[in-house]
Amino acid sequence: MQEPQREIRATYTATSITVYQAYSPEIGLPAVREGRFPASWKRDRMTWIKPSFLWMMYRCGWATKVDQETVLSVEITRDGFESALRGACLSSYVPGVHPDRATWQRQLKRAPARIQWDPERDLRLQPLPYRSLQLGLSGETARLYADEWTVGIRDVTPLAHEIHTLVRDGDLDAASRLLPREGPYPASAELLAHLRP
């Protein structure tokens, strides 16, 4: 069966969704220890969260890139996640979604969150022919993410390294078995209508 071109794929429960971020150990390790983002985490900057584990691996190079050596699995409330989606604007102008470029620019300036649909990745981090969601949070939305929506934070760096080793060794079946189980997130059509071309 063919995958939908744009879909949120994630690990989720009835009340929460798991997203991924990568940080330096100075930010990531205290976040894991305290179960929340430390005071040194800049709440006034845009932060991007990714429901796709493999897209995070692509972005951080299996936790090898500078300042991305600690990969966090962040469980947040579905209510928070969905409120960010409702207020989000696509990060680039798309004819058919936006009436014109000027309207999109006005929406983008006001929006508390931004959406990008980027190519999903396979175990070798090659692009797949369908896209996964990246969600950028700014201003009050970033603060809510860090201080109110977060249910728990885990360090999945060892898992990233283990899967990467299996991929390098050519054992893709074993690597695949270790991946977090992600499925289509049950978002209503209304929730995503303004975010799909």
C-alpha angles and dihedrals in degrees: 000000000000118000117239110259093239121023138142107243115187150138107259146157131206090280108020145045128205120230131177135228134168125217143164113276088252089067102025101050097050089047090056093044094049098034089231138066113280124240089258090065103102108239093184095062129082112261125194122217124194126200090195115085094198093049087054089050089053091049096048098033093240089311094306102110120101112270090008099078094114116063116200128202104208119194111204134175117273088224090060094044093050093047088056090050091051091055096040129114127200110260092228134042114264120186109228093031096057122039090225142340094264092055091049091050091052091048092048093053092052099039118106090206139034131209131211124181104209128179111275115236136228126220091279087051092245116146119264123212093254133062138240130206126257115188122204117201125197140174116352091357091060090050092049090050092052100039109026114017098048112104098173144343126215132184107236095172093110089052091050091051093046093051091045091053091052091048091050089049090052095245097131094159092059091043091051092052090058096052118110109260106252126182138171108297110235096241116159119242088244091056093057101029094102092046102054125077 
